[in-house]
Amino acid sequence: MTENAFFLLRHAHKVDLLELSSTDGTNRLTGARVRALIEVIGQLSPQERPLVITGNRKFFSAGADLKEVAALAGASAYEFSKMGQALMRMVEEFPAPVYAAISGYCMGGGLDLALACRYRIASPHAMLGHRGAALGLITGWGGTQRLPRLIGKARSLEMFVAAEKISAQRALPMGLVDAIVEDPVQEALRRIAQAQT
């Protein structure tokens, strides 16, 4: 088991569980957290074990730290965008299936992270969305490409422009999530075990 300020990593039989953590519980994707995730996922990749990424009951991730983003300009903003894109690409290209086990809010960059995963399993109280448009922002971490491929251009444009929060119950028929269960982590582990038998 590995624990730090950004995540808790547990190794189970033939699967790794990466639980995002933060002092305020929102699991914001700060520059420091993104760097830490790039490092740990890079270390896990050669082992080719399925990976489950989750948060806590209230937040999968609230997305990027808007105070940090507001302070960026020019080259620093470009580097932050490239770093986020690198993380999402690592998750998308991970050599084994990656599951997002989503409880609570999965917003902005947090949704980008979930979209980069192969599967998304949500709890009944999960809420997903890109709220950036309400703040004059748009994601630079690949969500504008992955979301339309998953749910279609029209619904994606609606999500981005209206900046609305989508409940798990609405997300399921849209194809945004693959299942709704009370315990997304246990369901991900069940599916992984079933695939490995």
ZIVEN-V655278 format. One record per backbone hydrogen bond with DSSP energy under -1.0 kcal/mol. NH is the residue of the N-H (numbers start at 1). CO is the residue of the C=O. If there is no record, write none. Layout:
BEGIN
<<NH;CO> <NH;CO>>
END
This chain:
BEGIN
<<2;9> <4;7> <8;19> <9;2> <10;17> <12;15> <15;12> <16;50> <17;10> <18;52> <19;8> <20;54> <21;6> <29;63> <30;28> <34;30> <35;31> <36;32> <37;33> <38;34> <39;35> <40;36> <41;37> <42;38> <43;39> <44;40> <45;41> <47;44> <48;45> <51;97> <52;16> <53;99> <54;18> <56;59> <60;105> <61;105> <62;26> <69;65> <70;66> <72;69> <76;73> <78;74> <79;75> <80;76> <81;77> <82;78> <83;79> <84;80> <85;81> <86;82> <87;83> <88;84> <89;85> <90;86> <91;87> <92;88> <93;89> <94;91> <99;51> <100;119> <101;53> <102;121> <105;58> <106;127> <107;61> <108;129> <110;107> <112;108> <113;109> <114;110> <115;111> <116;112> <118;98> <119;98> <121;100> <122;179> <123;102> <126;123> <127;104> <128;166> <129;106> <134;131> <135;132> <136;133> <137;132> <145;142> <146;142> <147;143> <149;145> <150;146> <151;147> <152;148> <156;152> <157;153> <158;154> <159;155> <160;156> <161;157> <162;158> <166;128> <168;126> <171;167> <172;168> <174;170> <175;172> <176;171> <177;171> <178;120> <181;122> <187;183> <188;184> <189;185> <190;186> <191;187> <192;188> <193;189> <194;190> <195;191> <196;192>>
END
